[in-house]
């Protein structure tokens, strides 16, 4: 089996990234959310293409196939994508007082439990720390919480996004001190 490699995502990767995210939401949220919540999740989650334009979005590949993706941001938006109902806030964060944002983490269902998520998270944390951030925060899906806990993130608060067609989607805001 070939090694995992990584690179910064490019605009031309967007169609493949959107397809991967759709597969991940459908497959990996099962057992954590109801079928109605999974459907509603497509309006909460997704890729904010600003991350790609900012050069802060990574993808991980094996043999040229995208295994996963995720990014970090120096902007105030905590979660939500181009097509989501979540309002985005592009204002810059202050690394001295604010937490960097870990955003849009997805693993292709065919690559789960192979270190993809941990690799992306480490890349994001290192990049945020290199830009002066001492803390990171994210809005985690319920299926992502076990990985994030294992990587040192602690829950800050449980929230719900929505209602989307009458359905609330549970999420967990999590944080971590970088370099700890």
Secondary structure, 3 states (H helix, E strand, C coil): CCCCEEEECCHHHHHHHHHHHHHHHHHHCECCECHHHHHHHCCCCCCCHHHHHHCCEEEEEECCEEEEEEEEECECCCCCCCCCCCCCCCCECCCCCCCEEEEEEEECHHHCCCCHHHHHHHHHHHHHHHCCCCEEEEEEEHHHHHHHHHCCCEEEEEEEEEEECCEEEEEEEEEEECCC
